[in-house]
Amino acid sequence: MGYVDESEVNGPGCRAVVWVQGCTRACSGCFNPASWSFEINQLISINTLAEQIASNPRNQGVTFSGGEPFWQAPGLANLARQLKAKGFNIMSFTGFTVEQLRAKGAPEGAQELLDQLDILIDGPYVESLAIHSPTSPVSSSNQRVHILNPEFESAISWASDQMEIHILKDGTRLVTGYRGQMTLAEL
């Protein structure tokens, strides 16, 4: 669905963010409802995307978001392997719980992607459980942070109640992070 370099509100450090297209949850209050459709928005090869992410010296890691990353788990696992080989850390958001991702009936390639992750934020966004805190890395209280690589135990330094605006070369703006559905008009 989209991509941005140098985000500082989507995980630890400075990182690339890859948003995938497609989600069946339709969570009320979702920050990215344009990602729900499974219609192709943009196609890019895994190798090209890996090269693009690695070409920015400020990127230290990559975050997968959506839509629902685990509906594209095999491709993202491949991308994650390539980037980990180049020293990047890998994080993903998901509306599934980690238990669902490890159970029979999980999306194809779910375990393969889990094996590549350093950090996983799991659970669907629930608007009635929203957290608007400058210290919480999750957006609703049912969500959980899973540190899958012990090196990241003390790396949870971002907060879900932050946003950033990227002004792209063509003049368009990309808003990322989450701040209670704040619109550009409110900024």
C-alpha positions as protocol buffer text, in pm:
chain_id: "A"
residue {
  index: 1
  type: MET
  ca { x: 0 y: 0 z: 0 }
}
residue {
  index: 2
  type: GLY
  ca { x: 280 y: 239 z: 88 }
}
residue {
  index: 3
  type: TYR
  ca { x: 629 y: 296 z: 211 }
}
residue {
  index: 4
  type: VAL
  ca { x: 823 y: 569 z: 393 }
}
residue {
  index: 5
  type: ASP
  ca { x: 1182 y: 606 z: 512 }
}
residue {
  index: 6
  type: GLU
  ca { x: 1309 y: 762 z: 834 }
}
residue {
  index: 7
  type: SER
  ca { x: 1006 y: 719 z: 1059 }
}
residue {
  index: 8
  type: GLU
  ca { x: 1065 y: 771 z: 1429 }
}
residue {
  index: 9
  type: VAL
  ca { x: 712 y: 694 z: 1555 }
}
residue {
  index: 10
  type: ASN
  ca { x: 664 y: 339 z: 1423 }
}
residue {
  index: 11
  type: GLY
  ca { x: 913 y: 152 z: 1637 }
}
residue {
  index: 12
  type: PRO
  ca { x: 1258 y: 192 z: 1790 }
}
residue {
  index: 13
  type: GLY
  ca { x: 1504 y: 425 z: 1622 }
}
residue {
  index: 14
  type: CYS
  ca { x: 1488 y: 555 z: 1269 }
}
residue {
  index: 15
  type: ARG
  ca { x: 1318 y: 305 z: 1039 }
}
residue {
  index: 16
  type: ALA
  ca { x: 1140 y: 235 z: 715 }
}
residue {
  index: 17
  type: VAL
  ca { x: 771 y: 152 z: 731 }
}
residue {
  index: 18
  type: VAL
  ca { x: 599 y: -79 z: 484 }
}
residue {
  index: 19
  type: TRP
  ca { x: 218 y: -73 z: 479 }
}
residue {
  index: 20
  type: VAL
  ca { x: 56 y: -371 z: 312 }
}
residue {
  index: 21
  type: GLN
  ca { x: -282 y: -373 z: 144 }
}
residue {
  index: 22
  type: GLY
  ca { x: -567 y: -585 z: 278 }
}
residue {
  index: 23
  type: CYS
  ca { x: -743 y: -632 z: 611 }
}
residue {
  index: 24
  type: THR
  ca { x: -1075 y: -795 z: 696 }
}
residue {
  index: 25
  type: ARG
  ca { x: -1115 y: -647 z: 1046 }
}
residue {
  index: 26
  type: ALA
  ca { x: -1252 y: -299 z: 966 }
}
residue {
  index: 27
  type: CYS
  ca { x: -1176 y: -182 z: 1321 }
}
residue {
  index: 28
  type: SER
  ca { x: -1377 y: 123 z: 1424 }
}
residue {
  index: 29
  type: GLY
  ca { x: -1136 y: 417 z: 1453 }
}
residue {
  index: 30
  type: CYS
  ca { x: -870 y: 252 z: 1234 }
}
residue {
  index: 31
  type: PHE
  ca { x: -599 y: 501 z: 1138 }
}
residue {
  index: 32
  type: ASN
  ca { x: -566 y: 349 z: 791 }
}
residue {
  index: 33
  type: PRO
  ca { x: -904 y: 240 z: 647 }
}
residue {
  index: 34
  type: ALA
  ca { x: -769 y: 291 z: 294 }
}
residue {
  index: 35
  type: SER
  ca { x: -565 y: -26 z: 357 }
}
residue {
  index: 36
  type: TRP
  ca { x: -866 y: -253 z: 407 }
}
residue {
  index: 37
  type: SER
  ca { x: -928 y: -338 z: 42 }
}
residue {
  index: 38
  type: PHE
  ca { x: -737 y: -633 z: -100 }
}
residue {
  index: 39
  type: GLU
  ca { x: -725 y: -462 z: -440 }
}
residue {
  index: 40
  type: ILE
  ca { x: -370 y: -406 z: -560 }
}
residue {
  index: 41
  type: ASN
  ca { x: -256 y: -54 z: -482 }
}
residue {
  index: 42
  type: GLN
  ca { x: 117 y: -77 z: -563 }
}
residue {
  index: 43
  type: LEU
  ca { x: 333 y: -371 z: -665 }
}
residue {
  index: 44
  type: ILE
  ca { x: 704 y: -377 z: -593 }
}
residue {
  index: 45
  type: SER
  ca { x: 939 y: -672 z: -595 }
}
residue {
  index: 46
  type: ILE
  ca { x: 1081 y: -787 z: -264 }
}
residue {
  index: 47
  type: ASN
  ca { x: 1436 y: -742 z: -391 }
}
residue {
  index: 48
  type: THR
  ca { x: 1367 y: -386 z: -509 }
}
residue {
  index: 49
  type: LEU
  ca { x: 1203 y: -294 z: -178 }
}
residue {
  index: 50
  type: ALA
  ca { x: 1492 y: -444 z: 21 }
}
residue {
  index: 51
  type: GLU
  ca { x: 1740 y: -242 z: -186 }
}
residue {
  index: 52
  type: GLN
  ca { x: 1534 y: 75 z: -141 }
}
residue {
  index: 53
  type: ILE
  ca { x: 1518 y: 34 z: 238 }
}
residue {
  index: 54
  type: ALA
  ca { x: 1888 y: -53 z: 265 }
}
residue {
  index: 55
  type: SER
  ca { x: 1991 y: 241 z: 46 }
}
residue {
  index: 56
  type: ASN
  ca { x: 1890 y: 494 z: 313 }
}
residue {
  index: 57
  type: PRO
  ca { x: 2174 y: 508 z: 568 }
}
residue {
  index: 58
  type: ARG
  ca { x: 1942 y: 651 z: 838 }
}
residue {
  index: 59
  type: ASN
  ca { x: 1715 y: 344 z: 838 }
}
residue {
  index: 60
  type: GLN
  ca { x: 1807 y: 109 z: 1124 }
}
residue {
  index: 61
  type: GLY
  ca { x: 1504 y: -114 z: 1101 }
}
residue {
  index: 62
  type: VAL
  ca { x: 1174 y: -175 z: 926 }
}
residue {
  index: 63
  type: THR
  ca { x: 818 y: -193 z: 1054 }
}
residue {
  index: 64
  type: PHE
  ca { x: 540 y: -383 z: 880 }
}
residue {
  index: 65
  type: SER
  ca { x: 193 y: -237 z: 919 }
}
residue {
  index: 66
  type: GLY
  ca { x: -123 y: -239 z: 722 }
}
residue {
  index: 67
  type: GLY
  ca { x: -370 y: -352 z: 634 }
}
residue {
  index: 68
  type: GLU
  ca { x: -274 y: -681 z: 793 }
}
residue {
  index: 69
  type: PRO
  ca { x: 90 y: -785 z: 744 }
}
residue {
  index: 70
  type: PHE
  ca { x: 25 y: -1151 z: 820 }
}
residue {
  index: 71
  type: TRP
  ca { x: -200 y: -1186 z: 513 }
}
residue {
  index: 72
  type: GLN
  ca { x: 126 y: -1133 z: 320 }
}
residue {
  index: 73
  type: ALA
  ca { x: 350 y: -1326 z: 560 }
}
residue {
  index: 74
  type: PRO
  ca { x: 555 y: -1530 z: 306 }
}
residue {
  index: 75
  type: GLY
  ca { x: 661 y: -1220 z: 111 }
}
residue {
  index: 76
  type: LEU
  ca { x: 731 y: -1017 z: 425 }
}
residue {
  index: 77
  type: ALA
  ca { x: 932 y: -1305 z: 575 }
}
residue {
  index: 78
  type: ASN
  ca { x: 1146 y: -1306 z: 260 }
}
residue {
  index: 79
  type: LEU
  ca { x: 1193 y: -926 z: 283 }
}
residue {
  index: 80
  type: ALA
  ca { x: 1274 y: -954 z: 654 }
}
residue {
  index: 81
  type: ARG
  ca { x: 1539 y: -1222 z: 591 }
}
residue {
  index: 82
  type: GLN
  ca { x: 1711 y: -1003 z: 332 }
}
residue {
  index: 83
  type: LEU
  ca { x: 1708 y: -699 z: 562 }
}
residue {
  index: 84
  type: LYS
  ca { x: 1820 y: -889 z: 872 }
}
residue {
  index: 85
  type: ALA
  ca { x: 2118 y: -1014 z: 671 }
}
residue {
  index: 86
  type: LYS
  ca { x: 2208 y: -647 z: 623 }
}
residue {
  index: 87
  type: GLY
  ca { x: 2179 y: -571 z: 996 }
}
residue {
  index: 88
  type: PHE
  ca { x: 1825 y: -429 z: 1014 }
}
residue {
  index: 89
  type: ASN
  ca { x: 1585 y: -503 z: 1299 }
}
residue {
  index: 90
  type: ILE
  ca { x: 1231 y: -606 z: 1210 }
}
residue {
  index: 91
  type: MET
  ca { x: 902 y: -522 z: 1378 }
}
residue {
  index: 92
  type: SER
  ca { x: 539 y: -583 z: 1285 }
}
residue {
  index: 93
  type: PHE
  ca { x: 195 y: -476 z: 1394 }
}
residue {
  index: 94
  type: THR
  ca { x: -87 y: -730 z: 1360 }
}
residue {
  index: 95
  type: GLY
  ca { x: -454 y: -755 z: 1447 }
}
residue {
  index: 96
  type: PHE
  ca { x: -403 y: -1124 z: 1523 }
}
residue {
  index: 97
  type: THR
  ca { x: -285 y: -1238 z: 1863 }
}
residue {
  index: 98
  type: VAL
  ca { x: 44 y: -1423 z: 1881 }
}
residue {
  index: 99
  type: GLU
  ca { x: -152 y: -1730 z: 1991 }
}
residue {
  index: 100
  type: GLN
  ca { x: -364 y: -1713 z: 1674 }
}
residue {
  index: 101
  type: LEU
  ca { x: -50 y: -1677 z: 1464 }
}
residue {
  index: 102
  type: ARG
  ca { x: 100 y: -1991 z: 1619 }
}
residue {
  index: 103
  type: ALA
  ca { x: -220 y: -2200 z: 1598 }
}
residue {
  index: 104
  type: LYS
  ca { x: -353 y: -2424 z: 1326 }
}
residue {
  index: 105
  type: GLY
  ca { x: -544 y: -2212 z: 1081 }
}
residue {
  index: 106
  type: ALA
  ca { x: -301 y: -1920 z: 1104 }
}
residue {
  index: 107
  type: PRO
  ca { x: -234 y: -1734 z: 779 }
}
residue {
  index: 108
  type: GLU
  ca { x: 11 y: -1906 z: 547 }
}
residue {
  index: 109
  type: GLY
  ca { x: 372 y: -1828 z: 642 }
}
residue {
  index: 110
  type: ALA
  ca { x: 281 y: -1681 z: 982 }
}
residue {
  index: 111
  type: GLN
  ca { x: 548 y: -1877 z: 1173 }
}
residue {
  index: 112
  type: GLU
  ca { x: 805 y: -1799 z: 905 }
}
residue {
  index: 113
  type: LEU
  ca { x: 742 y: -1426 z: 955 }
}
residue {
  index: 114
  type: LEU
  ca { x: 732 y: -1457 z: 1337 }
}
residue {
  index: 115
  type: ASP
  ca { x: 1076 y: -1622 z: 1320 }
}
residue {
  index: 116
  type: GLN
  ca { x: 1217 y: -1305 z: 1158 }
}
residue {
  index: 117
  type: LEU
  ca { x: 1066 y: -1052 z: 1399 }
}
residue {
  index: 118
  type: ASP
  ca { x: 1245 y: -874 z: 1681 }
}
residue {
  index: 119
  type: ILE
  ca { x: 927 y: -706 z: 1808 }
}
residue {
  index: 120
  type: LEU
  ca { x: 558 y: -786 z: 1754 }
}
residue {
  index: 121
  type: ILE
  ca { x: 264 y: -567 z: 1856 }
}
residue {
  index: 122
  type: ASP
  ca { x: -42 y: -793 z: 1854 }
}
residue {
  index: 123
  type: GLY
  ca { x: -417 y: -758 z: 1889 }
}
residue {
  index: 124
  type: PRO
  ca { x: -679 y: -562 z: 1699 }
}
residue {
  index: 125
  type: TYR
  ca { x: -731 y: -193 z: 1763 }
}
residue {
  index: 126
  type: VAL
  ca { x: -1038 y: -153 z: 1989 }
}
residue {
  index: 127
  type: GLU
  ca { x: -1160 y: 206 z: 1991 }
}
residue {
  index: 128
  type: SER
  ca { x: -1335 y: 173 z: 2329 }
}
residue {
  index: 129
  type: LEU
  ca { x: -1001 y: 62 z: 2481 }
}
residue {
  index: 130
  type: ALA
  ca { x: -797 y: 340 z: 2316 }
}
residue {
  index: 131
  type: ILE
  ca { x: -493 y: 465 z: 2506 }
}
residue {
  index: 132
  type: HIS
  ca { x: -383 y: 822 z: 2441 }
}
residue {
  index: 133
  type: SER
  ca { x: -61 y: 831 z: 2635 }
}
residue {
  index: 134
  type: PRO
  ca { x: 283 y: 970 z: 2555 }
}
residue {
  index: 135
  type: THR
  ca { x: 435 y: 655 z: 2708 }
}
residue {
  index: 136
  type: SER
  ca { x: 231 y: 365 z: 2567 }
}
residue {
  index: 137
  type: PRO
  ca { x: 366 y: 178 z: 2263 }
}
residue {
  index: 138
  type: VAL
  ca { x: 19 y: 31 z: 2193 }
}
residue {
  index: 139
  type: SER
  ca { x: -295 y: 212 z: 2076 }
}
residue {
  index: 140
  type: SER
  ca { x: -554 y: 15 z: 2275 }
}
residue {
  index: 141
  type: SER
  ca { x: -520 y: -164 z: 2607 }
}
residue {
  index: 142
  type: ASN
  ca { x: -590 y: -512 z: 2463 }
}
residue {
  index: 143
  type: GLN
  ca { x: -277 y: -493 z: 2245 }
}
residue {
  index: 144
  type: ARG
  ca { x: 51 y: -643 z: 2364 }
}
residue {
  index: 145
  type: VAL
  ca { x: 419 y: -586 z: 2296 }
}
residue {
  index: 146
  type: HIS
  ca { x: 616 y: -906 z: 2239 }
}
residue {
  index: 147
  type: ILE
  ca { x: 993 y: -874 z: 2252 }
}
residue {
  index: 148
  type: LEU
  ca { x: 1106 y: -1168 z: 2038 }
}
residue {
  index: 149
  type: ASN
  ca { x: 1472 y: -1068 z: 2043 }
}
residue {
  index: 150
  type: PRO
  ca { x: 1613 y: -994 z: 2393 }
}
residue {
  index: 151
  type: GLU
  ca { x: 1838 y: -722 z: 2246 }
}
residue {
  index: 152
  type: PHE
  ca { x: 1525 y: -505 z: 2227 }
}
residue {
  index: 153
  type: GLU
  ca { x: 1414 y: -538 z: 2591 }
}
residue {
  index: 154
  type: SER
  ca { x: 1499 y: -173 z: 2657 }
}
residue {
  index: 155
  type: ALA
  ca { x: 1419 y: -41 z: 2307 }
}
residue {
  index: 156
  type: ILE
  ca { x: 1050 y: 32 z: 2362 }
}
residue {
  index: 157
  type: SER
  ca { x: 1097 y: 406 z: 2346 }
}
residue {
  index: 158
  type: TRP
  ca { x: 826 y: 520 z: 2105 }
}
residue {
  index: 159
  type: ALA
  ca { x: 466 y: 592 z: 2197 }
}
residue {
  index: 160
  type: SER
  ca { x: 153 y: 515 z: 1999 }
}
residue {
  index: 161
  type: ASP
  ca { x: 22 y: 865 z: 2071 }
}
residue {
  index: 162
  type: GLN
  ca { x: 267 y: 1030 z: 1832 }
}
residue {
  index: 163
  type: MET
  ca { x: 247 y: 1118 z: 1470 }
}
residue {
  index: 164
  type: GLU
  ca { x: 474 y: 1255 z: 1204 }
}
residue {
  index: 165
  type: ILE
  ca { x: 417 y: 1413 z: 867 }
}
residue {
  index: 166
  type: HIS
  ca { x: 642 y: 1330 z: 573 }
}
residue {
  index: 167
  type: ILE
  ca { x: 633 y: 1575 z: 284 }
}
residue {
  index: 168
  type: LEU
  ca { x: 729 y: 1379 z: -25 }
}
residue {
  index: 169
  type: LYS
  ca { x: 922 y: 1507 z: -326 }
}
residue {
  index: 170
  type: ASP
  ca { x: 601 y: 1545 z: -528 }
}
residue {
  index: 171
  type: GLY
  ca { x: 453 y: 1765 z: -253 }
}
residue {
  index: 172
  type: THR
  ca { x: 211 y: 1507 z: -116 }
}
residue {
  index: 173
  type: ARG
  ca { x: 195 y: 1448 z: 257 }
}
residue {
  index: 174
  type: LEU
  ca { x: 203 y: 1117 z: 436 }
}
residue {
  index: 175
  type: VAL
  ca { x: 84 y: 1114 z: 797 }
}
residue {
  index: 176
  type: THR
  ca { x: 199 y: 822 z: 1010 }
}
residue {
  index: 177
  type: GLY
  ca { x: 185 y: 726 z: 1373 }
}
residue {
  index: 178
  type: TYR
  ca { x: -142 y: 741 z: 1560 }
}
residue {
  index: 179
  type: ARG
  ca { x: -300 y: 1023 z: 1752 }
}
residue {
  index: 180
  type: GLY
  ca { x: -666 y: 953 z: 1797 }
}
residue {
  index: 181
  type: GLN
  ca { x: -760 y: 1012 z: 1432 }
}
residue {
  index: 182
  type: MET
  ca { x: -631 y: 1371 z: 1438 }
}
residue {
  index: 183
  type: THR
  ca { x: -669 y: 1517 z: 1091 }
}
residue {
  index: 184
  type: LEU
  ca { x: -431 y: 1743 z: 902 }
}
residue {
  index: 185
  type: ALA
  ca { x: -676 y: 2030 z: 957 }
}
residue {
  index: 186
  type: GLU
  ca { x: -624 y: 1990 z: 1333 }
}
residue {
  index: 187
  type: LEU
  ca { x: -245 y: 2005 z: 1314 }
}
